[in-house]
Amino acid sequence: MSAPKPLEQRWTEYAANNRALRTLVLGLITVNVVLVFMLAFRSEIITINPPDPKGIVTYERTRASEDALTSWGLYIATLLGNVSPKNAQFVSNSVGQILAPEIYQDVMRTVAEQAKAIEMDQLTLRFEPAEVKFDPNRNAVYVVGWLSTQDAHGSTNRVQRTYEMWWKVVNYQPRLVGLNAYAGAAQLKKN
């Protein structure tokens, strides 16, 4: 058995241990404060399923994944490309929920005019999507497909059509901020 350490030596060891433990406690408190701030100011990620999701869709406060925006773009293009007098109100209500306030009136007016023209000309429209493209720099979705128009006499006209949509995410909700429809292939913008 070894001889007990002198009191002065033990006191020095206790003081050194005490300093080390105080330093450790201060470090742990600092880490906890940093974690509290990170938790309080983190960008929350919410998962929302758009109609017919093509992959994992996620939304942050001001951003959304490519899969989320392309799914919404495909949904909107399919609705707008298949407007008839019988479903015009349904299309207006469905599309209206996702429109940004800046374009709401214009798009609703266009859908109503399209439905009126279809009814007057006794047309049937059918849009068949064939391809979806995404431009991450512009948050733009291009839905390219075939628009078939049939009149009351059975004459059919089939043309390639592109729906170009620009998206913005506001408080985790996608908003359609721009919409353009034109004949032909997608006109991708070069940056």
Backbone as a ProteinNet text record, in pm:
[ID]
protein_1_A
[PRIMARY]
MSAPKPLEQRWTEYAANNRALRTLVLGLITVNVVLVFMLAFRSEIITINPPDPKGIVTYERTRASEDALTSWGLYIATLLGNVSPKNAQFVSNSVGQILAPEIYQDVMRTVAEQAKAIEMDQLTLRFEPAEVKFDPNRNAVYVVGWLSTQDAHGSTNRVQRTYEMWWKVVNYQPRLVGLNAYAGAAQLKKN
[TERTIARY]
83.6	0	89	46.7	128.1	86.9	176.8	151.6	56.5	-32	-124.8	-48.9	-109	-46.8	-63.5	33.3	20.1	-99.8	-153.9	-274.2	-254.6	-139.3	-113.8	-117.7	-65.4	-64.6	-207.1	-282.9	-422.7	-503.9	-480.5	-553.9	-524.3	-402.7	-363.7	-432.6	-439.5	-507.6	-657.1	-716.5	-859.7	-886.7	-801.6	-818.2	-805.5	-708.3	-690.2	-813.2	-864.1	-985.1	-1104.6	-1113.6	-1223.7	-1217.4	-1099.8	-1084.2	-1121.7	-1077.4	-1109.2	-1259.3	-1323.6	-1468.3	-1545.1	-1498.8	-1564.5	-1550.5	-1433.6	-1411.9	-1503.1	-1513.7	-1601.4	-1746.9	-1791.7	-1930.1	-1955.4	-1861.1	-1877.5	-1885.1	-1803.8	-1809.8	-1944.5	-1998.3	-2129.7	-2240.9	-2231.4	-2331.7	-2324.4	-2203.3	-2187	-2247.2	-2220.4	-2276.6	-2428.7	-2484.8	-2631.3	-2691	-2625.8	-2675.3	-2673	-2564.8	-2554.6	-2665	-2688.1	-2793.3	-2931.5	-2957.1	-3086.8	-3106.8	-3003.1	-3014.9	-3032.7	-2960.6	-2974.9	-3115.1	-3169.9	-3304.5	-3408.4	-3388.3	-3485.3	-3488.3	-3374	-3366.8	-3346.5	-3370.2	-3350.5	-3464.2	-3435.2	-3535.2	-3606.5	-3731.6	-3808	-3838.7	-3830.9	-3863.8	-3994.1	-4087.7	-4217.8	-4236.9	-4293	-4321.1	-4470	-4500	-4637.3	-4644.8	-4750.1	-4764.6	-4853.2	-4794.3	-4876.9	-4949.3	-5042.4	-5108.3	-5006.2	-5013.5	-4928.4	-4779.6	-4724.6	-4582.3	-4492.9	-4384.1	-4291.8	-4169.9	-4160.3	-4046.3	-4070.5	-3962.8	-3974.5	-3986.3	-4093.9	-4117.3	-4099.3	-4022.3	-4000.1	-4014.8	-4058.7	-4074.6	-4001.4	-3928.3	-3872.4	-3949.2	-3916.4	-3992.7	-4000.6	-3890.5	-3890.8	-3841.2	-3828.2	-3780.8	-3859.1	-3856.9	-3918.8	-3829.3	-3843.6	-3762.8	-3812.2	-3725.6	-3761.2	-3882.5	-3885.7	-3998.3	-4130.1	-4126.6	-4248.5	-4299.5	-4211.7	-4255.1	-4294.4	-4223.7	-4263.3	-4396.5	-4423.2	-4553.7	-4666.5	-4645.6	-4747.6	-4762.6	-4651.5	-4658.8	-4736.5	-4711.5	-4784.2	-4933.4	-4964.9	-5105.2	-5175.8	-5112.2	-5173.2	-5188.2	-5085.6	-5092.5	-5204.2	-5217	-5321.8	-5460	-5477.1	-5606.4	-5635.8	-5539.3	-5563.5	-5578.8	-5515.8	-5524.7	-5648.4	-5726.7	-5847.6	-5971.3	-5976.4	-6090.9	-6207.5	-6324	-6447.2	-6551.7	-6661.2	-6765.5	-6817	-6815.4	-6867.7	-6773.1	-6641.5	-6549.4	-6477.9	-6518.1	-6449	-6447.6	-6556.8	-6561.9	-6466.3	-6463.2	-6370.8	-6225.7	-6192.7	-6056.8	-6022.8	-6115.5	-6091.4	-6064.4	-6146.5	-6128.6	-5996.6	-5963	-5840.8	-5715.9	-5714.5	-5598.3	-5588.8	-5702.1	-5704.6	-5639.6	-5643.1	-5585.6	-5434.5	-5371.1	-5224.5	-5167.8	-5254	-5207.8	-5162	-5057.1	-5013.5	-5115.8	-5136.2	-5235.7	-5212.2	-5084.7	-5053.3	-5112.3	-5129	-5178.3	-5317.1	-5374.3	-5501.6	-5610.1	-5634.6	-5743.9	-5723.2	-5600.7	-5573	-5597.3	-5548.7	-5565	-5711.9	-5782.2	-5924.3	-6004.8	-5972.3	-6041.1	-6012	-5887.2	-5849	-5919.2	-5926.9	-5996.4	-6144.2	-6206.9	-6348.4	-6369	-6280.2	-6290.7	-6269.3	-6173.3	-6147.2	-6268.9	-6329.3	-6447.6	-6563.6	-6579.9	-6688.1	-6663.9	-6539.8	-6506.7	-6525	-6488.4	-6504.5	-6652.4	-6733.9	-6877.8	-6940.3	-6902	-6959.2	-6920.4	-6795.3	-6748.6	-6774.2	-6832.1	-6861.5	-6736.3	-6630.6	-6503.2	-6482.1	-6399	-6350.8	-6198.6	-6138.1	-5991.6	-5939.8	-5825.3	-5759.9	-5609.7	-5546.4	-5401.3	-5337.3	-5239.1	-5165.5	-5020.2	-4981.1	-4842.4	-4745.7	-4632.4	-4532	-4398.2	-4370.6	-4239.4	-4250.8	-4175.4	-4168.3	-4021.9	-3993.3	-3857	-3857.2	-3741.3	-3729.9	-3605.5	-3619.7	-3506.7	-3488.2	-3388.2	-3371.5	-3331.6	-3268.4	-3227	-3345.8	-3452.4	-3570.5	-3690.7	-3676.2	-3790.1	-3901.4	-3862.2	-3956.8	-3980.1	-4105.3	-4143.7	-4204.5	-4158.1	-4209.7	-4277.8	-4406	-4479.2	-4512.4	-4455	-4472.6	-4559.8	-4654.2	-4741.2	-4818.3	-4924.9	-5005.5	-5145.5	-5192.4	-5326.5	-5411.1	-5513.9	-5605.9	-5735.2	-5779.7	-5904.2	-5998.5	-6119.6	-6219.9	-6344.2	-6396	-6517.1	-6640.7	-6755.7	-6883.4	-6899.7	-6828	-6838.9	-6741.6	-6659.4	-6565.1	-6427.3	-6405.7	-6273	-6176.4	-6058.7	-5960.5	-5835	-5781.6	-5655.7	-5563.9	-5441.2	-5347.7	-5219.7	-5183.6	-5063.8	-4983	-4852.8	-4769	-4790.7	-4797.6	-4825.4	-4734.8	-4691.9	-4607.2	-4671.6	-4675.3	-4716.7	-4589.4	-4558.9	-4439.8	-4488.6	-4437.8	-4482.8	-4364.6	-4379.2	-4276.4	-4334.2	-4253.4	-4299.6	-4220.8	-4289.3	-4226.9	-4289	-4208.9	-4260.8	-4267.1	-4385.3	-4408.7	-4464.6	-4391.6	-4434.4	-4472	-4382.6	-4394.3	-4499.2	-4564.5	-4668.6	-4623.3	-4631	-4594.8	-4699.4	-4652.4	-4740.3	-4698.2	-4794.8	-4770.9	-4767	-4649.7	-4633.8	-4628.7	-4618.8	-4617.4	-4660.6	-4732.4	-4785.4	-4787.7	-4738.3	-4739.8	-4769.1	-4856.9	-4887.7	-4865.2	-4797.9	-4769.5	-4756.2	-4771	-4758.9	-4610.7	-4580.7	-4444.6	-4372.7	-4243.1	-4159.5	-4128.1	-4076.5	-4040.3	-3929.5	-3944.8	-3845.2	-3765.6	-3667.7	-3587.5	-3503.3	-3503.5	-3426.6	-3282.6	-3190.6	-3047.6	-3010.7	-2936.7	-2893.6	-2758.6
-116.6	0	124.2	221.1	341.3	442.4	527.1	629.4	733.1	787.3	889.4	1013.3	1077.9	1198.1	1312.4	1398.5	1512.7	1599.7	1666.4	1747.8	1852.5	1913.7	2018.6	1962.4	1842.9	1779.6	1741.8	1686.7	1651.1	1775.8	1883	2006.7	2060.9	2054.4	2099.7	2015.6	1884.2	1795.3	1826.3	1847.9	1881.3	2013.4	2111.1	2241.7	2227.3	2147.5	2125.3	2054.2	1952.3	1881.7	1977.2	2062.6	2158.1	2253.9	2306.9	2396.2	2324.9	2200.2	2123.4	2100.7	2068.1	2044.8	2174	2286.4	2414.3	2450.5	2427.2	2453.2	2364.7	2238	2145.2	2188.8	2232	2277.6	2402.4	2496.3	2616.2	2578.9	2483	2435.8	2373.8	2292.5	2231.1	2335.4	2435.7	2543.1	2617.8	2646.8	2715.9	2633.8	2504.7	2417.6	2418.2	2412.7	2414.4	2545.7	2658.1	2787.3	2791.9	2744.3	2741	2652	2537.1	2447	2510.1	2582.1	2649.2	2752.1	2831.8	2929.6	2862.2	2755.2	2683.7	2626.5	2574.7	2518.8	2628.3	2741.3	2850.1	2913.5	2917.1	2986.2	2892.5	2765.2	2672.4	2685.2	2648.4	2648.5	2513.7	2518.4	2395	2333.2	2203.9	2132	2056.8	2076.3	2011.9	1926.9	1810.6	1724.9	1732.2	1771.9	1783.1	1701.3	1629.6	1548.7	1620.4	1666.4	1724.2	1611.8	1646.3	1542.1	1462.6	1334	1243.4	1274.8	1266.6	1298.3	1199.8	1250.6	1169.4	1126.4	1166.6	1132.8	1189.4	1210.2	1268.8	1419.2	1473.5	1616.2	1682.5	1789.4	1863.2	2011.9	2081.7	2226	2286.5	2392.1	2474.7	2605.6	2697.6	2822.4	2891.9	2893.1	2965.1	2881.3	2750.9	2663.9	2533.9	2467.5	2335.3	2248.4	2118.5	2026.8	2025.4	1979.9	1970.3	1879.5	1767.5	1674.2	1740.8	1825.2	1893.9	1986.8	2069.6	2168.2	2103.4	1998	1932.7	1860.6	1805.9	1741.5	1843.8	1959.2	2063.2	2114.5	2130.2	2176.5	2080.9	1952.7	1852.2	1856.1	1871.9	1880.1	1999.8	2117.2	2239.1	2228.5	2179.6	2166.3	2070.4	1961.2	1864.1	1925.6	2000.7	2066.8	2168.4	2256.6	2362.7	2309.2	2198.8	2142.4	2059.6	2040.3	1958.6	2034	2163.5	2244.6	2218	2203.8	2193.1	2279.4	2309.4	2388.2	2318.9	2187.4	2113.9	2115.5	2124.4	2119.1	2252.2	2358.4	2486.9	2538	2523.2	2570	2489.4	2358.2	2272.3	2311.5	2333.4	2372.6	2507.3	2601.9	2733.1	2721.3	2645.7	2628.5	2559	2455.5	2379.3	2460.5	2528.9	2608.8	2734.1	2791.3	2914.6	2900.9	2782.1	2761.3	2774.9	2758.6	2759.1	2882.5	2967.1	3086.9	3195	3266.4	3383.8	3495.2	3582	3689.4	3776.8	3794.5	3882.2	3832.6	3703	3651.5	3588.3	3588.8	3520	3566.8	3696.7	3749.3	3717.2	3733.6	3707	3560.6	3469.9	3326.6	3286.5	3334.5	3300	3352.5	3472.9	3530.4	3447.2	3405.1	3324.9	3189.2	3124.5	2995.4	3012.4	3118.4	3142.7	3169.7	3250.1	3278	3152.1	3069.8	2944.9	2852.5	2842.9	2757.3	2809.1	2940.9	2999.5	2973	2988.8	2964.1	2817.3	2729.7	2585.3	2550.5	2610.3	2582.9	2638.5	2759.7	2822.2	2744.9	2700.9	2627.6	2478	2434.4	2292.2	2206.2	2243.9	2174.2	2080.9	1983.7	1897.1	1903.8	1938.6	1946.7	1830.9	1781.4	1677.4	1699.1	1717.7	1737.3	1610.9	1561	1441.6	1481.6	1493.6	1530.8	1423.2	1465.7	1371.7	1389.5	1510.5	1537.2	1654.1	1643.6	1751.5	1788.7	1917.4	1967.6	2069.7	2082.9	2175.9	2261.3	2389.6	2482.2	2532.9	2479.9	2517.5	2663.1	2724.4	2864.6	2959.7	2921	3006.9	2950.5	2832.4	2761.3	2746.8	2713.3	2701	2553.8	2521.1	2386.6	2397.8	2310.6	2305.8	2170.9	2173.6	2050.4	2051.4	1955.6	1946.1	1825	1842.3	1730.5	1760.2	1684.3	1695.9	1740	1846.5	1898.7	1858.1	1778.3	1734.3	1813.2	1869.1	1944.7	1875.6	1850.3	1786.1	1873.4	1901.9	1983.7	1894.8	1958.8	1885.9	1794.5	1819.5	1737.2	1620.2	1611.1	1499.9	1527.7	1648.5	1684.3	1702	1643.2	1647.9	1719.6	1799.4	1870	1838.9	1797.2	1759.5	1841.1	1917.7	2001.2	1982.3	2004.2	2000.1	2129.1	2116.4	2232.6	2227.7	2344.3	2355.6	2450.8	2408.4	2494	2526.3	2654.6	2700.8	2771.7	2726.3	2780.5	2820.2	2932.9	2978.6	2970.5	2921	2894	2973.4	3004.5	3065.6	2996.2	2970.3	2907.6	3014.7	3031.7	3131.7	3059.8	3066.7	3000.4	2855.1	2784.4	2640.3	2604	2700.5	2670.8	2714	2623.1	2663	2757.4	2859.1	2955.9	2969.1	2959.1	2977.8	3128	3180.3	3324.7	3365.2	3267.6	3298	3177.2	3202.4	3093.3	3138.4	3052.3	3080.6	2949	2952.5	2834.1	2871.4	2782.3	2810	2680.5	2691.6	2575.5	2543.7	2415.3	2372.1	2323.9	2297.1	2243.3	2351.3	2307.5	2400	2493.5	2619.5	2721.1	2751.6	2666.2	2681.8	2808.2	2884.5	3009.5	2980.3	3044.7	3032.5	3140.1	3100.5	3199.4	3253.4
0	0	0	-85.7	-95.8	10.2	37.2	138.8	83.6	165.8	118.1	70.8	-29.9	-86.3	14.7	15.7	106.3	66.5	161	143.6	33.8	30.2	-69.3	-210.9	-232.8	-364.2	-405.2	-308.3	-338.8	-370.9	-297	-319.3	-459.1	-504.9	-638.4	-745.4	-724.7	-820.1	-824.8	-706	-701.7	-773.6	-754.1	-818.8	-970.8	-1016.6	-1160.1	-1219.3	-1149.2	-1193.9	-1198.4	-1095.7	-1088.4	-1206.8	-1241.4	-1356.3	-1485.7	-1501.4	-1622.2	-1633.2	-1521.6	-1525.1	-1554	-1496.9	-1525.1	-1673.9	-1729.5	-1871.7	-1956.3	-1918.6	-1989.9	-1980.9	-1864.1	-1846.6	-1930.9	-1932.7	-2015.8	-2164	-2206.4	-2345	-2377.5	-2286.3	-2308.3	-2312.3	-2225.8	-2227.3	-2360.8	-2409.6	-2537.3	-2650.9	-2653.3	-2757	-2750.1	-2629.6	-2615.4	-2665	-2635.5	-2683	-2836	-2895.8	-3042	-3099.7	-3041.8	-3090.6	-3078.2	-2969.7	-2953.3	-3063.9	-3093.6	-3201.3	-3336.4	-3361.6	-3488.4	-3501.8	-3395.1	-3398.4	-3418.3	-3352.2	-3361.6	-3500.1	-3568.4	-3696.7	-3814.9	-3798.4	-3908.8	-4009.4	-4131.4	-4236.2	-4231.5	-4195.9	-4179.8	-4314.9	-4323.3	-4445.3	-4421.4	-4512.5	-4502.2	-4626.2	-4609.4	-4723.7	-4754.8	-4878.2	-4926.3	-5054.3	-5072.7	-5193.5	-5294.1	-5404.5	-5510.3	-5583.5	-5670.8	-5747.7	-5828.1	-5820.4	-5897.6	-5884.4	-5762.6	-5746.1	-5821.5	-5877.4	-5955	-5874.1	-5752.6	-5667.5	-5529.1	-5455.9	-5322.7	-5339	-5288.2	-5301.4	-5165.5	-5164.5	-5040.3	-5066.3	-4963.2	-4968	-4849.8	-4877.8	-4772.7	-4778.1	-4692.3	-4685	-4821.7	-4897.4	-5025	-5142	-5124	-5232.1	-5230.8	-5345.3	-5356	-5442.9	-5426.6	-5506.6	-5651.4	-5739.3	-5881.2	-5900.1	-5829.3	-5841.5	-5802.5	-5700.8	-5658	-5767	-5819.3	-5919.2	-6051.4	-6092.7	-6217.6	-6202	-6085.1	-6062.9	-6069.3	-6005.5	-6011.8	-6155.2	-6225.6	-6364.6	-6453.3	-6437.3	-6514.9	-6482.7	-6355.7	-6311.7	-6375.4	-6369.3	-6423.9	-6575.6	-6644.8	-6791	-6831.7	-6759.1	-6790.8	-6770.5	-6663.1	-6640.4	-6750.7	-6777.6	-6875.6	-7017.6	-7047.6	-7181.6	-7205.3	-7101.2	-7114.1	-7066.6	-7093.4	-7053.6	-7148.2	-7091	-7169.5	-7099.3	-7167.3	-7099.7	-6973.2	-6972.2	-6856.3	-6736.8	-6761.9	-6648.9	-6624.5	-6690.9	-6679.7	-6535.9	-6465	-6325.7	-6237.8	-6259.3	-6184.4	-6211.7	-6339.8	-6376.8	-6313	-6319.8	-6259.3	-6110.1	-6040.2	-5895.9	-5863.2	-5938.1	-5911.5	-5940.5	-6053.5	-6091.4	-6004	-5971.7	-5892.5	-5756.2	-5698.6	-5565.8	-5564.5	-5678	-5680.8	-5750.6	-5803.8	-5873.9	-5777.3	-5817.1	-5741.9	-5765.3	-5668.2	-5683.7	-5806.9	-5845.9	-5958.8	-6090.3	-6108.1	-6236.3	-6224.4	-6106.5	-6083.6	-6180.4	-6185.9	-6269.3	-6417.1	-6466.3	-6608.7	-6644.5	-6560.6	-6590.3	-6580.3	-6480.1	-6466.2	-6585.1	-6630.3	-6745.9	-6872	-6888.6	-7004.6	-7004.5	-6888	-6878.5	-6913	-6862.9	-6893	-7042.1	-7101.8	-7246	-7328.1	-7286.7	-7358.2	-7350.3	-7234.5	-7219.3	-7305	-7309.9	-7390.2	-7538.7	-7584.6	-7725.4	-7761.2	-7671.2	-7695	-7706.8	-7620.7	-7624.1	-7751.7	-7790	-7908.5	-8035.1	-8043.5	-8161.1	-8151.2	-8040.3	-8014.8	-8035.7	-7963.9	-7974.3	-7855.5	-7878.6	-7771.6	-7775.4	-7660.7	-7651	-7567	-7608.7	-7528.4	-7536.4	-7420.4	-7414.1	-7358.4	-7432.6	-7390.6	-7364.6	-7237.7	-7207.5	-7256.2	-7308.9	-7358.6	-7288.5	-7240.7	-7182.1	-7084.2	-6974.9	-6876.9	-6858.9	-6872.5	-6854.3	-6741.7	-6677	-6564.6	-6579.7	-6557.9	-6558.6	-6415.5	-6343	-6202.1	-6182.4	-6280.4	-6266.5	-6266.4	-6332.3	-6343	-6269	-6209.2	-6150.1	-6253.5	-6374.4	-6485.3	-6517.5	-6542.8	-6584.1	-6723.4	-6811.5	-6948.6	-6966.1	-6999.1	-7026.7	-7174.8	-7246	-7391.2	-7419.4	-7508.5	-7543.2	-7670	-7687.7	-7809.1	-7772.6	-7838.9	-7818.4	-7937.9	-7910.9	-8016.1	-8002.7	-8113.7	-8117.6	-8214.7	-8166.8	-8252.3	-8252.8	-8372.8	-8380.5	-8385.6	-8396.2	-8394	-8514.6	-8623	-8743.9	-8742.4	-8639.4	-8628.2	-8685.3	-8737.8	-8789.9	-8673.1	-8688	-8580.7	-8625.6	-8536.2	-8559.8	-8441.4	-8471.7	-8365.4	-8382.2	-8276.7	-8281.7	-8153.1	-8167.9	-8048.7	-7970.8	-7837.6	-7752.9	-7631.1	-7588.2	-7469.5	-7370.4	-7246.1	-7135.2	-7057.4	-7046.7	-6975.2	-6848.3	-6735.6	-6607.4	-6520.9	-6451.7	-6358.1	-6217.5	-6126.5	-5990.6	-5887.7	-5779.8	-5662.5	-5541.3	-5440.5	-5318.5	-5211.1	-5153.7	-5049.9	-4927.7	-4818	-4694.1	-4718.3	-4784.2	-4809.4	-4913.7	-4975.2	-5073.9	-5212.9	-5310.4	-5446.3	-5503.3	-5572.3	-5637.7	-5782.8	-5871.3	-6014.1	-6039.5	-6078.8	-6096.9	-6243.9	-6332	-6474.7	-6554.7	-6662.6	-6744.8	-6889.5	-6976.4	-7119	-7191.1	-7288.2	-7369.6	-7515.3	-7588.1	-7727.4	-7805.7	-7937.2	-8025.1	-8043.6	-8056.9	-8083.2	-7959.4	-7979.2	-7871.4	-7770.2	-7656.2	-7548.5	-7595.3	-7565	-7598.9	-7472.2	-7444.9	-7323.8	-7334.3	-7228	-7224.3	-7187.2	-7257.2	-7227.2	-7125.7	-7023.1	-6922.9	-6954.9
[MASK]
+++++++++++++++++++++++++++++++++++++++++++++++++++++++++++++++++++++++++++++++++++++++++++++++++++++++++++++++++++++++++++++++++++++++++++++++++++++++++++++++++++++++++++++++++++++++++++++++

